[in-house]
Amino acid sequence: MEAHTCHVSGCFKVYKSKANLKRHIEAIHAETKKYQCNQCSKVLSSKQNLKEHKFIHSKELPYVCKEIGCGLRFRHGSQYSAHKRIHSIIRNILEDPNKENELKIFDIPMSLLDEINSNQLSNQKHEEINLPLIEMRQLFILPTI
């Protein structure tokens, strides 16, 4: 598979297709922005950026985590994608075949706790229950099922 690298000074982003590289260059590096919000007149570089920007005005959080027991909501697809990695990390730990009959013990990094806390604050209106903020690192022990 051919990689397509952005050659703008200091960028180094790599994409799987020329179309994605072109979209990146137009959105990030192009001088002209062509999509204007009809509510606040902000000008954005792509249809997707404009679509997600409009969620600020509607207060909509359309990206919903489908992981059982989670349900956090996000305004941006990129935020949701980054969030899903939390579940992948936890799943990988729980499915580690080297620790079949042991309790799974892991420490969640502060950056993930910050993400969880910021989403809880922005989503309180949409959640059925309000959980307390996580204020420091916590050790979680999950039984093997």
Phi and psi in radians as a Rosetta constraint file:
Dihedral C 1 N 2 CA 2 C 2 CIRCULARHARMONIC -1.460 0.35
Dihedral N 2 CA 2 C 2 N 3 CIRCULARHARMONIC 2.371 0.35
Dihedral C 2 N 3 CA 3 C 3 CIRCULARHARMONIC -1.737 0.35
Dihedral N 3 CA 3 C 3 N 4 CIRCULARHARMONIC 2.485 0.35
Dihedral C 3 N 4 CA 4 C 4 CIRCULARHARMONIC -2.065 0.35
Dihedral N 4 CA 4 C 4 N 5 CIRCULARHARMONIC 2.002 0.35
Dihedral C 4 N 5 CA 5 C 5 CIRCULARHARMONIC -1.801 0.35
Dihedral N 5 CA 5 C 5 N 6 CIRCULARHARMONIC 2.404 0.35
Dihedral C 5 N 6 CA 6 C 6 CIRCULARHARMONIC -1.274 0.35
Dihedral N 6 CA 6 C 6 N 7 CIRCULARHARMONIC 2.256 0.35
Dihedral C 6 N 7 CA 7 C 7 CIRCULARHARMONIC -1.794 0.35
Dihedral N 7 CA 7 C 7 N 8 CIRCULARHARMONIC 0.203 0.35
Dihedral C 7 N 8 CA 8 C 8 CIRCULARHARMONIC -1.203 0.35
Dihedral N 8 CA 8 C 8 N 9 CIRCULARHARMONIC 2.374 0.35
Dihedral C 8 N 9 CA 9 C 9 CIRCULARHARMONIC -0.901 0.35
Dihedral N 9 CA 9 C 9 N 10 CIRCULARHARMONIC 2.157 0.35
Dihedral C 9 N 10 CA 10 C 10 CIRCULARHARMONIC 1.440 0.35
Dihedral N 10 CA 10 C 10 N 11 CIRCULARHARMONIC 0.060 0.35
Dihedral C 10 N 11 CA 11 C 11 CIRCULARHARMONIC -1.576 0.35
Dihedral N 11 CA 11 C 11 N 12 CIRCULARHARMONIC -1.109 0.35
Dihedral C 11 N 12 CA 12 C 12 CIRCULARHARMONIC 1.169 0.35
Dihedral N 12 CA 12 C 12 N 13 CIRCULARHARMONIC 0.237 0.35
Dihedral C 12 N 13 CA 13 C 13 CIRCULARHARMONIC -1.168 0.35
Dihedral N 13 CA 13 C 13 N 14 CIRCULARHARMONIC 2.519 0.35
Dihedral C 13 N 14 CA 14 C 14 CIRCULARHARMONIC -2.173 0.35
Dihedral N 14 CA 14 C 14 N 15 CIRCULARHARMONIC 2.395 0.35
Dihedral C 14 N 15 CA 15 C 15 CIRCULARHARMONIC -2.250 0.35
Dihedral N 15 CA 15 C 15 N 16 CIRCULARHARMONIC 2.715 0.35
Dihedral C 15 N 16 CA 16 C 16 CIRCULARHARMONIC -1.373 0.35
Dihedral N 16 CA 16 C 16 N 17 CIRCULARHARMONIC -0.391 0.35
Dihedral C 16 N 17 CA 17 C 17 CIRCULARHARMONIC -2.342 0.35
Dihedral N 17 CA 17 C 17 N 18 CIRCULARHARMONIC 2.737 0.35
Dihedral C 17 N 18 CA 18 C 18 CIRCULARHARMONIC -1.119 0.35
Dihedral N 18 CA 18 C 18 N 19 CIRCULARHARMONIC -0.608 0.35
Dihedral C 18 N 19 CA 19 C 19 CIRCULARHARMONIC -1.101 0.35
Dihedral N 19 CA 19 C 19 N 20 CIRCULARHARMONIC -0.723 0.35
Dihedral C 19 N 20 CA 20 C 20 CIRCULARHARMONIC -1.182 0.35
Dihedral N 20 CA 20 C 20 N 21 CIRCULARHARMONIC -0.677 0.35
Dihedral C 20 N 21 CA 21 C 21 CIRCULARHARMONIC -1.098 0.35
Dihedral N 21 CA 21 C 21 N 22 CIRCULARHARMONIC -0.761 0.35
Dihedral C 21 N 22 CA 22 C 22 CIRCULARHARMONIC -1.069 0.35
Dihedral N 22 CA 22 C 22 N 23 CIRCULARHARMONIC -0.772 0.35
Dihedral C 22 N 23 CA 23 C 23 CIRCULARHARMONIC -1.052 0.35
Dihedral N 23 CA 23 C 23 N 24 CIRCULARHARMONIC -0.740 0.35
Dihedral C 23 N 24 CA 24 C 24 CIRCULARHARMONIC -1.057 0.35
Dihedral N 24 CA 24 C 24 N 25 CIRCULARHARMONIC -0.847 0.35
Dihedral C 24 N 25 CA 25 C 25 CIRCULARHARMONIC -1.082 0.35
Dihedral N 25 CA 25 C 25 N 26 CIRCULARHARMONIC -0.748 0.35
Dihedral C 25 N 26 CA 26 C 26 CIRCULARHARMONIC -1.161 0.35
Dihedral N 26 CA 26 C 26 N 27 CIRCULARHARMONIC -0.677 0.35
Dihedral C 26 N 27 CA 27 C 27 CIRCULARHARMONIC -1.337 0.35
Dihedral N 27 CA 27 C 27 N 28 CIRCULARHARMONIC -0.678 0.35
Dihedral C 27 N 28 CA 28 C 28 CIRCULARHARMONIC -1.747 0.35
Dihedral N 28 CA 28 C 28 N 29 CIRCULARHARMONIC -0.756 0.35
Dihedral C 28 N 29 CA 29 C 29 CIRCULARHARMONIC -1.807 0.35
Dihedral N 29 CA 29 C 29 N 30 CIRCULARHARMONIC -0.317 0.35
Dihedral C 29 N 30 CA 30 C 30 CIRCULARHARMONIC -1.214 0.35
Dihedral N 30 CA 30 C 30 N 31 CIRCULARHARMONIC 2.523 0.35
Dihedral C 30 N 31 CA 31 C 31 CIRCULARHARMONIC -1.304 0.35
Dihedral N 31 CA 31 C 31 N 32 CIRCULARHARMONIC -0.527 0.35
Dihedral C 31 N 32 CA 32 C 32 CIRCULARHARMONIC -1.639 0.35
Dihedral N 32 CA 32 C 32 N 33 CIRCULARHARMONIC 2.319 0.35
Dihedral C 32 N 33 CA 33 C 33 CIRCULARHARMONIC -1.933 0.35
Dihedral N 33 CA 33 C 33 N 34 CIRCULARHARMONIC 2.317 0.35
Dihedral C 33 N 34 CA 34 C 34 CIRCULARHARMONIC -2.063 0.35
Dihedral N 34 CA 34 C 34 N 35 CIRCULARHARMONIC -0.033 0.35
Dihedral C 34 N 35 CA 35 C 35 CIRCULARHARMONIC -2.022 0.35
Dihedral N 35 CA 35 C 35 N 36 CIRCULARHARMONIC 2.033 0.35
Dihedral C 35 N 36 CA 36 C 36 CIRCULARHARMONIC -1.927 0.35
Dihedral N 36 CA 36 C 36 N 37 CIRCULARHARMONIC 2.360 0.35
Dihedral C 36 N 37 CA 37 C 37 CIRCULARHARMONIC -1.276 0.35
Dihedral N 37 CA 37 C 37 N 38 CIRCULARHARMONIC 2.278 0.35
Dihedral C 37 N 38 CA 38 C 38 CIRCULARHARMONIC -1.406 0.35
Dihedral N 38 CA 38 C 38 N 39 CIRCULARHARMONIC -0.065 0.35
Dihedral C 38 N 39 CA 39 C 39 CIRCULARHARMONIC -1.752 0.35
Dihedral N 39 CA 39 C 39 N 40 CIRCULARHARMONIC -0.651 0.35
Dihedral C 39 N 40 CA 40 C 40 CIRCULARHARMONIC -2.193 0.35
Dihedral N 40 CA 40 C 40 N 41 CIRCULARHARMONIC 0.010 0.35
Dihedral C 40 N 41 CA 41 C 41 CIRCULARHARMONIC 1.213 0.35
Dihedral N 41 CA 41 C 41 N 42 CIRCULARHARMONIC 0.161 0.35
Dihedral C 41 N 42 CA 42 C 42 CIRCULARHARMONIC -1.130 0.35
Dihedral N 42 CA 42 C 42 N 43 CIRCULARHARMONIC 2.445 0.35
Dihedral C 42 N 43 CA 43 C 43 CIRCULARHARMONIC -1.872 0.35
Dihedral N 43 CA 43 C 43 N 44 CIRCULARHARMONIC 2.272 0.35
Dihedral C 43 N 44 CA 44 C 44 CIRCULARHARMONIC -2.139 0.35
Dihedral N 44 CA 44 C 44 N 45 CIRCULARHARMONIC 2.911 0.35
Dihedral C 44 N 45 CA 45 C 45 CIRCULARHARMONIC -1.654 0.35
Dihedral N 45 CA 45 C 45 N 46 CIRCULARHARMONIC -0.164 0.35
Dihedral C 45 N 46 CA 46 C 46 CIRCULARHARMONIC -2.583 0.35
Dihedral N 46 CA 46 C 46 N 47 CIRCULARHARMONIC 2.789 0.35
Dihedral C 46 N 47 CA 47 C 47 CIRCULARHARMONIC -1.066 0.35
Dihedral N 47 CA 47 C 47 N 48 CIRCULARHARMONIC -0.719 0.35
Dihedral C 47 N 48 CA 48 C 48 CIRCULARHARMONIC -1.112 0.35
Dihedral N 48 CA 48 C 48 N 49 CIRCULARHARMONIC -0.737 0.35
Dihedral C 48 N 49 CA 49 C 49 CIRCULARHARMONIC -1.094 0.35
Dihedral N 49 CA 49 C 49 N 50 CIRCULARHARMONIC -0.703 0.35
Dihedral C 49 N 50 CA 50 C 50 CIRCULARHARMONIC -1.145 0.35
Dihedral N 50 CA 50 C 50 N 51 CIRCULARHARMONIC -0.775 0.35
Dihedral C 50 N 51 CA 51 C 51 CIRCULARHARMONIC -0.999 0.35
Dihedral N 51 CA 51 C 51 N 52 CIRCULARHARMONIC -0.840 0.35
Dihedral C 51 N 52 CA 52 C 52 CIRCULARHARMONIC -1.251 0.35
Dihedral N 52 CA 52 C 52 N 53 CIRCULARHARMONIC -0.544 0.35
Dihedral C 52 N 53 CA 53 C 53 CIRCULARHARMONIC -1.095 0.35
Dihedral N 53 CA 53 C 53 N 54 CIRCULARHARMONIC -0.705 0.35
Dihedral C 53 N 54 CA 54 C 54 CIRCULARHARMONIC -1.097 0.35
Dihedral N 54 CA 54 C 54 N 55 CIRCULARHARMONIC -0.374 0.35
Dihedral C 54 N 55 CA 55 C 55 CIRCULARHARMONIC -1.141 0.35
Dihedral N 55 CA 55 C 55 N 56 CIRCULARHARMONIC -0.385 0.35
Dihedral C 55 N 56 CA 56 C 56 CIRCULARHARMONIC -1.079 0.35
Dihedral N 56 CA 56 C 56 N 57 CIRCULARHARMONIC -0.766 0.35
Dihedral C 56 N 57 CA 57 C 57 CIRCULARHARMONIC -1.275 0.35
Dihedral N 57 CA 57 C 57 N 58 CIRCULARHARMONIC -0.661 0.35
Dihedral C 57 N 58 CA 58 C 58 CIRCULARHARMONIC -1.506 0.35
Dihedral N 58 CA 58 C 58 N 59 CIRCULARHARMONIC -0.176 0.35
Dihedral C 58 N 59 CA 59 C 59 CIRCULARHARMONIC 1.080 0.35
Dihedral N 59 CA 59 C 59 N 60 CIRCULARHARMONIC 0.349 0.35
Dihedral C 59 N 60 CA 60 C 60 CIRCULARHARMONIC -1.371 0.35
Dihedral N 60 CA 60 C 60 N 61 CIRCULARHARMONIC 2.465 0.35
Dihedral C 60 N 61 CA 61 C 61 CIRCULARHARMONIC -2.183 0.35
Dihedral N 61 CA 61 C 61 N 62 CIRCULARHARMONIC 1.430 0.35
Dihedral C 61 N 62 CA 62 C 62 CIRCULARHARMONIC -1.370 0.35
Dihedral N 62 CA 62 C 62 N 63 CIRCULARHARMONIC -0.319 0.35
Dihedral C 62 N 63 CA 63 C 63 CIRCULARHARMONIC -1.604 0.35
Dihedral N 63 CA 63 C 63 N 64 CIRCULARHARMONIC 1.968 0.35
Dihedral C 63 N 64 CA 64 C 64 CIRCULARHARMONIC -1.989 0.35
Dihedral N 64 CA 64 C 64 N 65 CIRCULARHARMONIC 2.253 0.35
Dihedral C 64 N 65 CA 65 C 65 CIRCULARHARMONIC -1.227 0.35
Dihedral N 65 CA 65 C 65 N 66 CIRCULARHARMONIC 2.186 0.35
Dihedral C 65 N 66 CA 66 C 66 CIRCULARHARMONIC -1.626 0.35
Dihedral N 66 CA 66 C 66 N 67 CIRCULARHARMONIC 0.046 0.35
Dihedral C 66 N 67 CA 67 C 67 CIRCULARHARMONIC -1.115 0.35
Dihedral N 67 CA 67 C 67 N 68 CIRCULARHARMONIC 2.320 0.35
Dihedral C 67 N 68 CA 68 C 68 CIRCULARHARMONIC -0.976 0.35
Dihedral N 68 CA 68 C 68 N 69 CIRCULARHARMONIC 2.237 0.35
Dihedral C 68 N 69 CA 69 C 69 CIRCULARHARMONIC 1.500 0.35
Dihedral N 69 CA 69 C 69 N 70 CIRCULARHARMONIC -0.032 0.35
Dihedral C 69 N 70 CA 70 C 70 CIRCULARHARMONIC -1.771 0.35
Dihedral N 70 CA 70 C 70 N 71 CIRCULARHARMONIC -1.429 0.35
Dihedral C 70 N 71 CA 71 C 71 CIRCULARHARMONIC 1.261 0.35
Dihedral N 71 CA 71 C 71 N 72 CIRCULARHARMONIC 0.196 0.35
Dihedral C 71 N 72 CA 72 C 72 CIRCULARHARMONIC -1.047 0.35
Dihedral N 72 CA 72 C 72 N 73 CIRCULARHARMONIC 2.618 0.35
Dihedral C 72 N 73 CA 73 C 73 CIRCULARHARMONIC -2.079 0.35
Dihedral N 73 CA 73 C 73 N 74 CIRCULARHARMONIC 2.612 0.35
Dihedral C 73 N 74 CA 74 C 74 CIRCULARHARMONIC -2.413 0.35
Dihedral N 74 CA 74 C 74 N 75 CIRCULARHARMONIC 2.614 0.35
Dihedral C 74 N 75 CA 75 C 75 CIRCULARHARMONIC -1.435 0.35
Dihedral N 75 CA 75 C 75 N 76 CIRCULARHARMONIC -0.609 0.35
Dihedral C 75 N 76 CA 76 C 76 CIRCULARHARMONIC -1.949 0.35
Dihedral N 76 CA 76 C 76 N 77 CIRCULARHARMONIC 2.422 0.35
Dihedral C 76 N 77 CA 77 C 77 CIRCULARHARMONIC -1.057 0.35
Dihedral N 77 CA 77 C 77 N 78 CIRCULARHARMONIC -0.591 0.35
Dihedral C 77 N 78 CA 78 C 78 CIRCULARHARMONIC -1.175 0.35
Dihedral N 78 CA 78 C 78 N 79 CIRCULARHARMONIC -0.626 0.35
Dihedral C 78 N 79 CA 79 C 79 CIRCULARHARMONIC -1.136 0.35
Dihedral N 79 CA 79 C 79 N 80 CIRCULARHARMONIC -0.729 0.35
Dihedral C 79 N 80 CA 80 C 80 CIRCULARHARMONIC -1.120 0.35
Dihedral N 80 CA 80 C 80 N 81 CIRCULARHARMONIC -0.753 0.35
Dihedral C 80 N 81 CA 81 C 81 CIRCULARHARMONIC -1.070 0.35
Dihedral N 81 CA 81 C 81 N 82 CIRCULARHARMONIC -0.755 0.35
Dihedral C 81 N 82 CA 82 C 82 CIRCULARHARMONIC -1.116 0.35
Dihedral N 82 CA 82 C 82 N 83 CIRCULARHARMONIC -0.704 0.35
Dihedral C 82 N 83 CA 83 C 83 CIRCULARHARMONIC -1.082 0.35
Dihedral N 83 CA 83 C 83 N 84 CIRCULARHARMONIC -0.704 0.35
Dihedral C 83 N 84 CA 84 C 84 CIRCULARHARMONIC -1.038 0.35
Dihedral N 84 CA 84 C 84 N 85 CIRCULARHARMONIC -0.431 0.35
Dihedral C 84 N 85 CA 85 C 85 CIRCULARHARMONIC -1.110 0.35
Dihedral N 85 CA 85 C 85 N 86 CIRCULARHARMONIC -0.516 0.35
Dihedral C 85 N 86 CA 86 C 86 CIRCULARHARMONIC -1.002 0.35
Dihedral N 86 CA 86 C 86 N 87 CIRCULARHARMONIC -0.845 0.35
Dihedral C 86 N 87 CA 87 C 87 CIRCULARHARMONIC -1.150 0.35
Dihedral N 87 CA 87 C 87 N 88 CIRCULARHARMONIC -0.624 0.35
Dihedral C 87 N 88 CA 88 C 88 CIRCULARHARMONIC -1.124 0.35
Dihedral N 88 CA 88 C 88 N 89 CIRCULARHARMONIC -0.738 0.35
Dihedral C 88 N 89 CA 89 C 89 CIRCULARHARMONIC -1.076 0.35
Dihedral N 89 CA 89 C 89 N 90 CIRCULARHARMONIC -0.825 0.35
Dihedral C 89 N 90 CA 90 C 90 CIRCULARHARMONIC -1.110 0.35
Dihedral N 90 CA 90 C 90 N 91 CIRCULARHARMONIC -0.768 0.35
Dihedral C 90 N 91 CA 91 C 91 CIRCULARHARMONIC -1.060 0.35
Dihedral N 91 CA 91 C 91 N 92 CIRCULARHARMONIC -0.750 0.35
Dihedral C 91 N 92 CA 92 C 92 CIRCULARHARMONIC -1.085 0.35
Dihedral N 92 CA 92 C 92 N 93 CIRCULARHARMONIC -0.689 0.35
Dihedral C 92 N 93 CA 93 C 93 CIRCULARHARMONIC -1.148 0.35
Dihedral N 93 CA 93 C 93 N 94 CIRCULARHARMONIC -0.801 0.35
Dihedral C 93 N 94 CA 94 C 94 CIRCULARHARMONIC -1.187 0.35
Dihedral N 94 CA 94 C 94 N 95 CIRCULARHARMONIC -0.499 0.35
Dihedral C 94 N 95 CA 95 C 95 CIRCULARHARMONIC -1.652 0.35
Dihedral N 95 CA 95 C 95 N 96 CIRCULARHARMONIC 0.174 0.35
Dihedral C 95 N 96 CA 96 C 96 CIRCULARHARMONIC -1.131 0.35
Dihedral N 96 CA 96 C 96 N 97 CIRCULARHARMONIC 1.990 0.35
Dihedral C 96 N 97 CA 97 C 97 CIRCULARHARMONIC -1.201 0.35
Dihedral N 97 CA 97 C 97 N 98 CIRCULARHARMONIC -0.275 0.35
Dihedral C 97 N 98 CA 98 C 98 CIRCULARHARMONIC -1.307 0.35
Dihedral N 98 CA 98 C 98 N 99 CIRCULARHARMONIC -0.214 0.35
Dihedral C 98 N 99 CA 99 C 99 CIRCULARHARMONIC -2.215 0.35
Dihedral N 99 CA 99 C 99 N 100 CIRCULARHARMONIC 0.802 0.35
Dihedral C 99 N 100 CA 100 C 100 CIRCULARHARMONIC -0.942 0.35
Dihedral N 100 CA 100 C 100 N 101 CIRCULARHARMONIC -0.891 0.35
Dihedral C 100 N 101 CA 101 C 101 CIRCULARHARMONIC -1.829 0.35
Dihedral N 101 CA 101 C 101 N 102 CIRCULARHARMONIC 0.175 0.35
Dihedral C 101 N 102 CA 102 C 102 CIRCULARHARMONIC -1.705 0.35
Dihedral N 102 CA 102 C 102 N 103 CIRCULARHARMONIC 2.839 0.35
Dihedral C 102 N 103 CA 103 C 103 CIRCULARHARMONIC -1.261 0.35
Dihedral N 103 CA 103 C 103 N 104 CIRCULARHARMONIC 2.473 0.35
Dihedral C 103 N 104 CA 104 C 104 CIRCULARHARMONIC -1.538 0.35
Dihedral N 104 CA 104 C 104 N 105 CIRCULARHARMONIC 2.137 0.35
Dihedral C 104 N 105 CA 105 C 105 CIRCULARHARMONIC -2.120 0.35
Dihedral N 105 CA 105 C 105 N 106 CIRCULARHARMONIC 2.256 0.35
Dihedral C 105 N 106 CA 106 C 106 CIRCULARHARMONIC -2.629 0.35
Dihedral N 106 CA 106 C 106 N 107 CIRCULARHARMONIC 2.811 0.35
Dihedral C 106 N 107 CA 107 C 107 CIRCULARHARMONIC -2.006 0.35
Dihedral N 107 CA 107 C 107 N 108 CIRCULARHARMONIC 2.121 0.35
Dihedral C 107 N 108 CA 108 C 108 CIRCULARHARMONIC -1.437 0.35
Dihedral N 108 CA 108 C 108 N 109 CIRCULARHARMONIC 2.228 0.35
Dihedral C 108 N 109 CA 109 C 109 CIRCULARHARMONIC -1.102 0.35
Dihedral N 109 CA 109 C 109 N 110 CIRCULARHARMONIC 2.639 0.35
Dihedral C 109 N 110 CA 110 C 110 CIRCULARHARMONIC -1.024 0.35
Dihedral N 110 CA 110 C 110 N 111 CIRCULARHARMONIC -0.592 0.35
Dihedral C 110 N 111 CA 111 C 111 CIRCULARHARMONIC -1.070 0.35
Dihedral N 111 CA 111 C 111 N 112 CIRCULARHARMONIC -0.652 0.35
Dihedral C 111 N 112 CA 112 C 112 CIRCULARHARMONIC -1.248 0.35
Dihedral N 112 CA 112 C 112 N 113 CIRCULARHARMONIC -0.639 0.35
Dihedral C 112 N 113 CA 113 C 113 CIRCULARHARMONIC -1.130 0.35
Dihedral N 113 CA 113 C 113 N 114 CIRCULARHARMONIC -0.689 0.35
Dihedral C 113 N 114 CA 114 C 114 CIRCULARHARMONIC -1.063 0.35
Dihedral N 114 CA 114 C 114 N 115 CIRCULARHARMONIC -0.744 0.35
Dihedral C 114 N 115 CA 115 C 115 CIRCULARHARMONIC -1.104 0.35
Dihedral N 115 CA 115 C 115 N 116 CIRCULARHARMONIC -0.780 0.35
Dihedral C 115 N 116 CA 116 C 116 CIRCULARHARMONIC -1.063 0.35
Dihedral N 116 CA 116 C 116 N 117 CIRCULARHARMONIC -0.829 0.35
Dihedral C 116 N 117 CA 117 C 117 CIRCULARHARMONIC -1.081 0.35
Dihedral N 117 CA 117 C 117 N 118 CIRCULARHARMONIC -0.776 0.35
Dihedral C 117 N 118 CA 118 C 118 CIRCULARHARMONIC -1.137 0.35
Dihedral N 118 CA 118 C 118 N 119 CIRCULARHARMONIC -0.624 0.35
Dihedral C 118 N 119 CA 119 C 119 CIRCULARHARMONIC -1.266 0.35
Dihedral N 119 CA 119 C 119 N 120 CIRCULARHARMONIC -0.611 0.35
Dihedral C 119 N 120 CA 120 C 120 CIRCULARHARMONIC -1.128 0.35
Dihedral N 120 CA 120 C 120 N 121 CIRCULARHARMONIC -0.683 0.35
Dihedral C 120 N 121 CA 121 C 121 CIRCULARHARMONIC -1.171 0.35
Dihedral N 121 CA 121 C 121 N 122 CIRCULARHARMONIC -0.733 0.35
Dihedral C 121 N 122 CA 122 C 122 CIRCULARHARMONIC -1.363 0.35
Dihedral N 122 CA 122 C 122 N 123 CIRCULARHARMONIC -0.274 0.35
Dihedral C 122 N 123 CA 123 C 123 CIRCULARHARMONIC -1.915 0.35
Dihedral N 123 CA 123 C 123 N 124 CIRCULARHARMONIC 0.132 0.35
Dihedral C 123 N 124 CA 124 C 124 CIRCULARHARMONIC -0.991 0.35
Dihedral N 124 CA 124 C 124 N 125 CIRCULARHARMONIC -0.587 0.35
Dihedral C 124 N 125 CA 125 C 125 CIRCULARHARMONIC -1.184 0.35
Dihedral N 125 CA 125 C 125 N 126 CIRCULARHARMONIC -0.385 0.35
Dihedral C 125 N 126 CA 126 C 126 CIRCULARHARMONIC -1.805 0.35
Dihedral N 126 CA 126 C 126 N 127 CIRCULARHARMONIC -0.167 0.35
Dihedral C 126 N 127 CA 127 C 127 CIRCULARHARMONIC -1.586 0.35
Dihedral N 127 CA 127 C 127 N 128 CIRCULARHARMONIC 2.606 0.35
Dihedral C 127 N 128 CA 128 C 128 CIRCULARHARMONIC -1.334 0.35
Dihedral N 128 CA 128 C 128 N 129 CIRCULARHARMONIC -0.539 0.35
Dihedral C 128 N 129 CA 129 C 129 CIRCULARHARMONIC -2.265 0.35
Dihedral N 129 CA 129 C 129 N 130 CIRCULARHARMONIC 2.645 0.35
Dihedral C 129 N 130 CA 130 C 130 CIRCULARHARMONIC -1.827 0.35
Dihedral N 130 CA 130 C 130 N 131 CIRCULARHARMONIC 2.064 0.35
Dihedral C 130 N 131 CA 131 C 131 CIRCULARHARMONIC -1.608 0.35
Dihedral N 131 CA 131 C 131 N 132 CIRCULARHARMONIC 2.638 0.35
Dihedral C 131 N 132 CA 132 C 132 CIRCULARHARMONIC -1.196 0.35
Dihedral N 132 CA 132 C 132 N 133 CIRCULARHARMONIC 2.659 0.35
Dihedral C 132 N 133 CA 133 C 133 CIRCULARHARMONIC -1.155 0.35
Dihedral N 133 CA 133 C 133 N 134 CIRCULARHARMONIC 2.566 0.35
Dihedral C 133 N 134 CA 134 C 134 CIRCULARHARMONIC -1.572 0.35
Dihedral N 134 CA 134 C 134 N 135 CIRCULARHARMONIC 2.009 0.35
Dihedral C 134 N 135 CA 135 C 135 CIRCULARHARMONIC -1.742 0.35
Dihedral N 135 CA 135 C 135 N 136 CIRCULARHARMONIC -0.234 0.35
Dihedral C 135 N 136 CA 136 C 136 CIRCULARHARMONIC -2.698 0.35
Dihedral N 136 CA 136 C 136 N 137 CIRCULARHARMONIC 2.993 0.35
Dihedral C 136 N 137 CA 137 C 137 CIRCULARHARMONIC -1.000 0.35
Dihedral N 137 CA 137 C 137 N 138 CIRCULARHARMONIC 2.460 0.35
Dihedral C 137 N 138 CA 138 C 138 CIRCULARHARMONIC -2.312 0.35
Dihedral N 138 CA 138 C 138 N 139 CIRCULARHARMONIC 2.493 0.35
Dihedral C 138 N 139 CA 139 C 139 CIRCULARHARMONIC -1.562 0.35
Dihedral N 139 CA 139 C 139 N 140 CIRCULARHARMONIC 2.217 0.35
Dihedral C 139 N 140 CA 140 C 140 CIRCULARHARMONIC -1.938 0.35
Dihedral N 140 CA 140 C 140 N 141 CIRCULARHARMONIC 2.332 0.35
Dihedral C 140 N 141 CA 141 C 141 CIRCULARHARMONIC -2.092 0.35
Dihedral N 141 CA 141 C 141 N 142 CIRCULARHARMONIC 2.023 0.35
Dihedral C 141 N 142 CA 142 C 142 CIRCULARHARMONIC -1.949 0.35
Dihedral N 142 CA 142 C 142 N 143 CIRCULARHARMONIC 2.263 0.35
Dihedral C 142 N 143 CA 143 C 143 CIRCULARHARMONIC -1.246 0.35
Dihedral N 143 CA 143 C 143 N 144 CIRCULARHARMONIC 2.569 0.35
Dihedral C 143 N 144 CA 144 C 144 CIRCULARHARMONIC -1.304 0.35
Dihedral N 144 CA 144 C 144 N 145 CIRCULARHARMONIC 2.259 0.35
